[in-house]
Amino acid sequence: MKTKTGRYSGYIRPFSYLIDLIIINVLAHYIMPFHTNEIYYSVFISSTWFIIAANLGFYEVYRYTKVIAILNCTLKQGTIFTLFCLFLEYFYSETGNQKKVALFVFTALFLIVSFKLFIYYFLRKFRVLFGGNFRTVVLLGNYKNINPLKMFFTENPDYGYKLIKIFTLEEHKKQRIDECLSFALENKTDEIYCSMTDLSDSQINNIIDFADNNLKTLKFIPNEKQILSRSVKFEYYDYIPVISLRNILQDETLNKIIKRVFDIIFSMMVIIGLLSWLTPILAFLIKWESKGPVFFIQKRNGLNYKEFNCYKFRSMELNAQADLELVSKNDVRITKVGRFIRKTSIDELPQFFNVLLGEMSVVRPRPHMVSVANLYASKVDKFMVRHFVKPGITGLAQTNGYRGEVESDEDIINRVKYDIFYMENWSILLDIKIIFITLFNMLKGDEKAY
């Protein structure tokens, strides 16, 4: 069977538009109340759906798009569309039909996202089974810098990339660049991936000119420092373009409100539903085993590097080094009760009071005690970026194995990478995912929790 290769099918997106249009209008006809002019109403809600979708990029789904990004965009699309439909019913309907509006939107969203995910996974299977819907690519750069992407392309055929040639630049750089560009042109290669670190500015400009003049998609692989410092966005002051080197999504007003409301609701659920009865039990056990307060209060660095009091259940004997030395495995300062509550992360639960007070968030980069934070700030590149937002009880780094004791420089470097990625790719669904993973780790016991 010979399949068509190359670009993403031009028929898929229009087909998605048509299916979504049919779903919205059929459901509106059968679920929503009758209106004075059904045709006008149909045109109105259909146009609104696609206007919202155009602004949110609802149909901008590519082979590398993550499912959580699709779901997050669907959540935003559904929320705005629901508000619009409720607004429409409130002003133009004689009787309140909020329940019917909710049923209409929920059913429409469920069917639309189900179809969207079906197409998404069908294409991934189609690429593996039949070799269709793929894009041919070449890699250019030093082997060390392009090897991770090479492994990705070869190990993930379902993404639809076919690596056909690698051009390494360890020797005869100019000659190898010319060979790469000639090969891409002669073999009608779809995309060229270049390691920025291995190319001079003039070489990059020449490759860009080649790609523009020959209709080739060109993408660059940055190094680690460029990954951390190139989340740029364009802003315009009158007609003057200005580049902001850090785009923190949680700084946007709507996202701040969503994040804060979520934090308040979640922290109240934990405080009322769990801490209200667990605190007296733990207070008895902690004080029965060792003298001292029930809670351990420690200064940590938060938003804008300002210090705040971070609350925990006390898990150690009283000692003068508590604010200076991080806990290590088999630390003799930890009590028997403390070992259990640390292993299950129960000792962190009082931080939900910090969340309620607005000093912390449920999910964001973890705060470090002041002495350690000052040390990392002076020796770890981009460490201070974490303090553009409030600290959190759990975070993306912690769910990827970087929690607890910092055993090497690599641990804190990777922790910073995950924290910055989270800050610049935040969504409420990502928060929920991190919370579920954290709960799972609490139940099974994290090997780095001690």
Secondary structure, 3 states (H helix, E strand, C coil): CCCCCCCCCCCHHHHHHHHHHHHHHHHHHHHCCCCCCHHHHHHHHHHHHHHHHHHHCCCCCCCCCCHHHHHHHHHHHHHHHHHHHHHHHHHHCCCCCHHHHHHHHHHHHHHHHHHHHHHHHHHHHHHHHHCCCCEEEEEEECHHHHHHHHHHHHHCHHHCEEEEEEEECCCCHHHHHHHHHHHHHHCCCCEEEEEHHHCCHHHHHHHHHHHHHCCCEEEEECCHHHHHHCECEEEEECCEEEEECECCHHHCHHHHHHHHHHHHHHHHHHHHHHHHHHHHHHHHHHHHHCCCCCEEEEEEECHHHCEEEEEEECCECCCCCCCCCCCCCCCCCECHHHHHHHHCCHHHCCHHHHHHCCCCEEECCCCCEHHHHHHHHHHCCCHHHHHHCCCEEECCCHHHCCCCCCCCHHHHHHHHHHHHHHHHCCCHHHHHHHHHHHHHHHHHCCCCCC
